[in-house]
Amino acid sequence: MEPPEGTGGGAGAAAKKPKPSPAPPIAALADNILRDILLRLPDMASLANAALACKRWHRVAADPAVFRHFDALRRPPLVGFLLTDRGDTHFPRRSPNLLFVHATRNNPNLAAAAADGDLFFEDLPAVDSDAEEGYDWDEWRVRGCDGGRFLLSRGRAGLDLAVYDPIARTAVFLRPPRVFRGCTHMVRYAIVVDEADGSFLVIGFDFDGAVFSSRTGKWVKINMERVKLEKRHVRYEYEIFDTINSFTSDGMAAGRFAYWRSDTKKHRHFDPVERILVLDTTTMEWSVITAPFPPGESYGVVDMPEHGGLCLFSSEEQCLELWVRDGIGGWVVKKDFPLLNDWMKKVRRAEWMKRVRVLAVRAGYVYMEFWSIRKANSYFLVFNMRTKKMSVFPNNAEDPHRGSAFPFFMRLEPLLGPDEDQNVHLNV
């Protein structure tokens, strides 16, 4: 009998195919390859589950580069909104009256944390200050908010600073170097917190700039002459000086960015163009961009990696517009979100609520205030861009608070380790 074809037995028989080598076990992968795999997971919940597999997976998942990639997709727990009034003196040369509107009605844990928090800074220890007698220079004034911390200042020139966690009641006191001229020009500040490790940056500028890093505990001066202006708006050499001085209010955080709005409509002696001063805290590069909408519209800056990084959200009437960069450096409307549902129509007619103020954009949610110039009360709106649903928190204030408003979020907790209590719910 002839041997079956391919089984050998003759010179012309086919050679046996070599067996493929087995795939290396996942434990044999290098950290950089495992990191690339984790970066392909769809969301923070998947990353949290992967981090519980073993100590090595937790270590790689907790790498700041991996954590920050997903952090923009995590919705931080909203505690409430801190409101300030305008008063009769230019802010921040005064201590505003404060009002806190709680947003914890459906979360008893957050409600308990908010109840125990020092949200009006009453227990913040006193420090030696440049405060003068009279008026209220010795009171703490809120200058910024991010990552569960407030940036506060004291003194007439606002050069005594504190970064305060009102839930833990812990503070870091600092004072900027002599780079700022203090009494002659008000310093504009911003705070940016890194959720990956809890570190923070405090940025300030008047004619010159400086940045404090909690990682190093030092201030570093920044040359404001390096601010990049869009070429089509640069006409004179001194325009950088004039542009920087058009930003008179404090800044806000948007992911890795800090930004300041020129509020052109409030300062008519400047050019009728709304501009935004932006600091990229990863490269420490400053730039000034021109808003693609007319002055007077409410807007906010947001860091959206899925749309190329820095984007804008504007509010025209009761409609939100998401602006992204086009291929030639301009701006185009990527999406629009009508807000005028049956409830808003009813409130608009009954209470003359017509103005929508964008306060912040985080992880697919837009935080806004819906208010009227005729009434002191207002409504805070939290809009889910994915589901198009909206939560409403009423502000029943008897006095108007039309100054700066700060959504206050609890700081997101880092990923649990494999040796920790794995029954604890991961807030993702």
Steps between C-alpha positions, in 0.01 A plus 500: 500500500624845414548725792250788517614816330695723727580239765857433394643171388673621185737755364215698345289506811403845631698626796322541830390856578676642804273560796454871576658615821245571773407863561682650797287527812364844586730508800799497266400824326715801566345789696495727196301243297258444790459876528412523129241225548341677796483824303271325250235426764173685439449678833614555857279217632689250283831642620388470863409134448834431330684664788353244740651203311836505679759733650685542171187592307406748772844660483482543124135614507585760764780643285422874466518478118232228498291653778486847339392347169179373663460771762335739252228236454423466873219709640603644838239500778328840509455639852345834404557852372677782684364842399639848553340842468641793307475762774602862448878450477697339219552132575739357613590810704216410733371198688170405335194369675479124447212263440527122463230307312514129582465239225507184712129417530540151348830407662502468882878448510563826319240674713683389816834618361353835405340540843837448668690720253622853569357644180515861623864477623404588856751261659792591276784605731619858493846580366724806507373723221547834334145581606420857594261614768154584382288355224542119473856440383550238771227271365563212263379554144430217256710526182459159337378144543608164358539139611329542838713800602448874517765760427461787749679831555530759777627853521437808289733380223390137530855371545427270795369176351354175631400182318223361717322163507173584681403135546828387660553851648864504395680797347828584327607861559725673251606842389623582149846647440564866424419446134158660558470874558224453755344830600509659153351215295267223609638150440273263310519142626389150406541154654533171311489171696639174361245235596755225441706585808329798665780744417412850388627806317422859598546742211506878535585798282480878483767636262709190568401147592598226742391143572512315831524119492404298806734225375808722534369749756647783290389791286640531147485828311349506152580758234163628378662638184492143368122501476395387153246720322312393191678670211192653344440702818855629555549855369741669739790388716328628814183300430616213722518745791153638425352153448632359827358798689157438351468195728385646830331200666639181649543188291348154498619146443405283202683168523865570435424862401452816703318783329394862553217677317533859384129578565519756220140614539573613857810698394398710202832686469658183358451369146151348447646150471466233768837343574612212720840470667598133528784322680574139404637365827668204330720719276472825705426688178276807504273599213215739428215376284211696356152375582296404190186667638416865583579652841230455759428132442564272797763236435752267654818322394519121517774242444351228276764256368239334278465830312866592481553666839391856572136569406240765583142481623284807441141578595281695261151551639415151631723298268850364560757487221818293501781669303804304379802591291481450126792403277626856448498628858149642502191395693192307389187386683531126553173444687211701638278408794160672531406543867155652472284213626148530642627583849729778377223645286270516802764654729603742228146636472409492870826624653672686213791256508678566173875497551714185503849532650751221425697423817699186415515196272620169643490144364208550263297721736439874472439698821298820458292762678159609366413847631316826448604862547166562675520238775755395761428128475630277221537135398813292457496259208709187447466382140608152387622536141466128430142444622381861450349485850526784749500525880376818668602645839302809611672798658244672721719793599336823609798712395660483154836329464622596153871486565725203431341158549697182571373142463664310785588135437638240737846394398496168316661218695791307345456139395481242779791264538462121494578480873234756595136435573365396164141522622524878496298644211712671238342832409555496124 
